[in-house]
Amino acid sequence: MWAAAIVLIAVIVFILQNPRSVQVSFLGMHGALPLAVGLLIAMVGGMVVTLVLGTARITQVRRLARRRRRSICAPARVHL
């Protein structure tokens, strides 16, 4: 709880220190928003991309490990 409270306080201070409005253009959309909000949106977007790619890679590695485990544990078949 303490760590979350400290992070929340840091975010609030960050937002209060960066109220200046900036122009933003992204994928054909244009607008103005506070600098802190733009940076927070970019941070959250980066976190989402990292989580999606990380989850995909972990799933891929687990699937490969499962296949290898099955091939090692499977009884050898003798073909006559």
C-alpha positions as CSV (number, residue, x, y, z in Angstrom):
1,M,0.0,0.0,0.0
2,W,2.8,2.4,0.8
3,A,4.5,1.9,-2.6
4,A,1.2,2.5,-4.4
5,A,0.6,5.7,-2.3
6,I,4.1,7.0,-3.1
7,V,3.7,6.3,-6.9
8,L,0.3,8.0,-6.8
9,I,1.8,11.1,-5.1
10,A,4.6,11.2,-7.7
11,V,2.1,11.0,-10.5
12,I,0.0,13.9,-9.0
13,V,3.1,16.0,-8.6
14,F,4.1,15.2,-12.2
15,I,0.7,16.3,-13.5
16,L,0.7,19.5,-11.4
17,Q,4.2,20.5,-12.7
18,N,3.4,19.9,-16.4
19,P,0.1,21.7,-17.1
20,R,1.2,23.4,-20.3
21,S,-0.9,22.5,-23.3
22,V,0.9,20.9,-26.3
23,Q,-0.3,20.1,-29.9
24,V,-0.4,16.4,-30.6
25,S,-0.8,14.7,-34.0
26,F,-1.3,10.9,-34.2
27,L,-2.6,8.8,-37.0
28,G,-4.4,11.7,-38.6
29,M,-5.9,13.0,-35.4
30,H,-4.9,16.4,-34.1
31,G,-5.5,18.1,-30.9
32,A,-4.2,19.9,-27.8
33,L,-3.8,18.4,-24.4
34,P,-1.7,19.0,-21.2
35,L,1.9,17.7,-21.5
36,A,1.6,15.5,-18.5
37,V,-1.5,13.8,-19.9
38,G,0.2,13.2,-23.2
39,L,3.2,11.6,-21.6
40,L,1.0,9.4,-19.3
41,I,-0.9,8.2,-22.3
42,A,2.3,7.4,-24.1
43,M,3.6,5.5,-21.0
44,V,0.4,3.5,-20.7
45,G,0.5,2.7,-24.4
46,G,4.1,1.5,-24.1
47,M,3.2,-0.7,-21.2
48,V,0.3,-2.2,-23.1
49,V,2.5,-3.0,-26.1
50,T,5.2,-4.5,-23.8
51,L,2.7,-6.7,-22.0
52,V,1.1,-7.9,-25.2
53,L,4.4,-8.8,-26.8
54,G,5.8,-10.3,-23.6
55,T,2.7,-12.4,-23.1
56,A,2.9,-13.7,-26.7
57,R,6.6,-14.6,-26.3
58,I,6.0,-16.4,-22.9
59,T,3.2,-18.3,-24.5
60,Q,5.4,-19.3,-27.4
61,V,8.2,-20.5,-25.1
62,R,5.8,-22.5,-22.9
63,R,4.3,-24.2,-25.9
64,L,7.8,-25.1,-27.1
65,A,8.8,-26.4,-23.7
66,R,5.6,-28.5,-23.5
67,R,6.3,-30.1,-26.9
68,R,9.9,-30.9,-25.9
69,R,8.8,-32.4,-22.6
70,R,6.2,-34.6,-24.4
71,S,8.8,-35.8,-26.9
72,I,11.3,-36.7,-24.1
73,C,8.7,-38.4,-21.9
74,A,7.0,-40.3,-24.8
75,P,7.9,-44.0,-25.0
76,A,10.1,-44.9,-28.0
77,R,8.2,-46.5,-30.8
78,V,9.8,-49.4,-32.5
79,H,9.0,-49.8,-36.2
80,L,9.5,-53.2,-37.7
